[in-house]
C-alpha cells in the first residue's frame, strides 16, 4: 500500500535551517508578516 502525502520534501535535513530563516524573517520583516497575516485566511 502506498502512502500519499500532500507535499514532497527534497531534503529534510534542511528543515532546521529553514525554520531559523523563517524566524529571522518574522522578526526583521514586519511588513512581510503584516501581509502574511492579512492574506492568511484567503
Beta strands, then each sheet from edge to edge (+ up, - down):
end
